[in-house]
Amino acid sequence: MLNPYTYIRTVVGHWGILLAYAILPLAIKYFLELLDKRDSRSIMKAVLITTIVAFNAHTFFMAFLVFSILFLFRVYREKSATGLIKPLAVFFTLFLALDTYWLIPLITAQRTTVLTHISTEDLAAFAPRIESFSALFTLASMHGFWRAGYLYAKDFLPFWWVFFVFILFLAVHGFVSCFRNERLWVYVRAFGLIWLAGLILATGIRSPFEGFFRFLFDHIPLMKGMRDTHKFVTMLALSYSFLGALGVAEIERGLEGLKKENGVKLRKAAIVILFVPLVYSFTFFNGFAGQIKPADFPKDWYEVNEFLNKDKDDFRVLFLPWHLYMDFHWVPNKDKRIANPAPLFFDKAVISAKNIEVSGIYRQIYSPSQLYIDQILSKRNGITNFGELVSILGVKYILLTKEVDYKSYFFLFNQSDLKLVLETENFYVFENKQFKGRIFSVAGTAYVRNWDELIKRSKMEDLTTRLYVIGSGEEENFETYRKLEYEKVSPVKYDIRDKPLKYVVFTEEYSKDWKLDGREPVKAYGVVNAYAVSDISESKEVVYERFYRVCLPSYIASLITFIGCAGYMLRGWKIARKGRVR
């Protein structure tokens, strides 16, 4: 666990990767046990632990590569895969059933995902940073994280590479010594290939294997999720831990014949070997070189959260400045840039930016609300009705935190429909006087060509008094609206209590799966949902049907599989315990 790879992932806060990385060796152990024993208990253990690894998609992808290599070498040794087909078929069947809760929603999701927008520009932006000798040496030594500015143990050790060469020597010694070992050769050679594959993939476009890597990137869709190729160092660290341990064991075995008077020297040598990895990453033990420190949010963050919670209305909060990653001055770390914590901190629903803004890549999430706010902000200097424009997203409050380029958002003070209701050390809080509710109703329609025309017309017309649709059609000039009373039964179900006008506007981000009494929505304002109401006398129900059609059955299938696996394991444990008692 203690190496430059886990060190930098700790510093940058990649806790999901670290959790999966910590579990991965256990998953490999149980997978090897499956290949050896091929019984139900070993299959269950492998399935359950691999499911935990799958909590992080990147590590799960690498686990799949490792499993595949181990399987192929096992087949090579046995000269046949016949005996492995049944246990592996059961393993994959149970794994798919247990992980249905995320696999089925993922497979049936809309075709446009983050992976769709990842391109070769991402490879350049997230390419490993070469700091020592060459790309191969940098990645082999488990360094090379794409972002600069962090301190490693090597920055304090003049001859740090000597420690790495020693670690590499132990791994190579273990590989060579056990290459023909009757019991271990299959695993030794497998981990040798795992190391080589990890090195080639980790170097990405920074190595002689660039052409091969680009071919994989272009032809294997899942490879797009590994744009940060430094993550493949996981495979190197695994190989070092396995082969290095064999190397140490071989050295110990070779020294067994020495006389007893050399015992003290041997113990000292053993201590040195144990301390090498610790020294190689000693910054784990000095507070990560002062780069990360524990911190709480400023008091006024809690004050603002309490202020918002006092308003019992159902609304959203827009958080500005419009950046996903920002430097927050109150973060005590050397690197103060973190992902915007507002959506996780505030109790109310928060709309915040998802634009990564890395090396010329502005965004990779093209949801309607993100694009809509981008468009509004691009016209900020000519807008005086910002509250009206964001009211169609259900925004009642706007939080402007005093960080980075917050002064470029001072146009908010010039808006006719915004009122500054609270100022603290770190915040300006504006109330939207044009807020119409999360669900409201209108009687007329209007048509615009695009958002630019919508913004222009908003200067002369109230957008919330008619349903505006991007497209063409016959307009209905009934300018009136009604805020509807409703009950939020759950995040996927709303019961409308009031009688609506001709159209119902539901300010959740547009999705054809949000249905009112079974009817699909139209795309209101190019960003949210709206429905034509034929019968205004009955109460209405807005339901996210995909949850009940796809997600809930998937959750139930996974839960049933988990209960079955856990029950089987518990039963086996009880039987084994009774046997020991007798």
C-alpha positions, 0 to 999 in steps of 0.5 A: 500500500505504501508507494508513490502511486497510493501516495499521490492518490491520497494527496489528491483525494481519490478515495474510491480508487484507494478503496478498490486498490486495497481490496484488489489483492484479496480479490486476486487471491480469491480468484486464484482460489477459484481456479484451484478449488473450483467449488461453490464457496471459493466462487462466492468469495471471489464474486463478493470481493470482486463486487467491492472492487467494482465500486471503482470502475477504473480499478475494476477494469484493471482487475478484469485485465489481471483476471484474464491474464491469470486465467490464460496462464492457467489454461496454458499450464493445464493445456485445456480450459474444460475444467474451468468453464463451469466455475467461471461461468457460475462466477460471471453469472453471479457477478452479473446478477449481483452487480445488476444494480449498476450494470443494467442502468448503465447498459440501458442509459442514453447513448451520449455519455462522458465517454462519448466526448473523450478524445485524443485531446484528453490523452494529451491533457491527462498524459503522465508527467515525465520527471525522471530519466524517461517515461518508462523509468518514471512510470516503472518507479510508480511516479508520473501523475499528470498534474504537477506541483506535488511533493514526493519523497523523491524530492527530498531524497538525493538518490531516491532512484537507488531505493527503487532499483532495490525494489526492482531488483527484489521483483526481478530476483523473485521472477528469475528465481521462480520462473521454473518453479514447479508450483509457482511458475504460472503465477510468476510468469503471469505477474511478469506479463501483468507488470509489462502490460501495466507499464505499456498502458501506464506510459500511454502516449509518452512512450515508444508504445504510443501507436499501440496505445492509440490503437487500443484507445480508438478501438476499445470503448472502455479504454476511453475511461482510462484517459488518466493512464497513470492509473495503470500503475496499479498493475505495476504495484501489484506485480512488485508486491508479489514478485518482490515478496518472492525475491525476499523469500529467495534471498532468505532461503539462500542465506539459511546455510550461514552460521549462527554467528551471522544471525545478527547480521541477517536480522539487520539485513532483513530490517533494511529490506523491510525499511526500503519501501517505507523510506521510498515513500516516507512522506506518508509519515510526515503529514504528506510533506505538509500538503494535506491537512484536516479542515472543516468548512468555514462557519458561514457555510453552515450559516448559509445552509441553515438560512436556506433550510429555514425556507420550507419551499421546494427549490434549487440553489444555483452555485457560482462561480461557474467552475467544477474545480476551484481554489478555495482560500480556506482549504489549508492544503498547499494545493487549494484546488478541489472539486466544488463541494457545494452539492454535497454540503448543502441540504437543498438541491444545488446546480453547480458547474460540471465543466472540467476546464483542463488543458483546453478541454472546457466540458465533457458533460453536455446536459441541457441545464449545463449548456443553458447556464453556459449560454446565459453566462456568455450573455451576462453583460447584456442581461438584467433579468437573470432571475427570470432566466434561471427560474425555469430551472426551479432556482430560488436562491443564488449563492456567489462564493467569494473565490477565484473570479467571483468579481466577474459575477457582480452583474448579479447586483444589477439584476431587476429580479434578484435581491441580496438577502444575506452577505457573509465572509464567504458568500453573497446570497441572492433571492430570485423574486421571479421564482415560480416553483418547481412545478407551475402551469401556463395556458399559452405557448410560444416558439423560438429558434434557439436560446439566443432568441429566448434570451432576447424575448425574455427582455420584453416578455415574461418567460414563465407566463407561457410555455416556450419551445425551441422549434416552430409552431402556432403560438397561443397568446395566453400569458398567465401562470399558476403555481401548483401545489404538489407533494414530493412523494419521493425523488422519482414521484410527484403528486400534483394537487391543484388543477392545472391550466393547459400546460404543466411545466416541471422544472426537473432537467428534461428526460423522456422518462419523466412522464405525467400520467404516462405521457412523455414530455416536450422539451420546454425552454430547451431544458426542462419538461412540459406536458399538455393537459387534456383533463384538468379536473383530475389530480396528476402524477409525474413519475420518473418511469425509468426508475420503476422500469429499469432501476428498481428491478435491477436493485431487487435482483442484486439484493436477492443475489446478495442475500443468496450469496451471503446466506450460502456463505453463512451456512457454510461457516456454521457447518464448518464451525460445528465440525470443529466443535465436534 
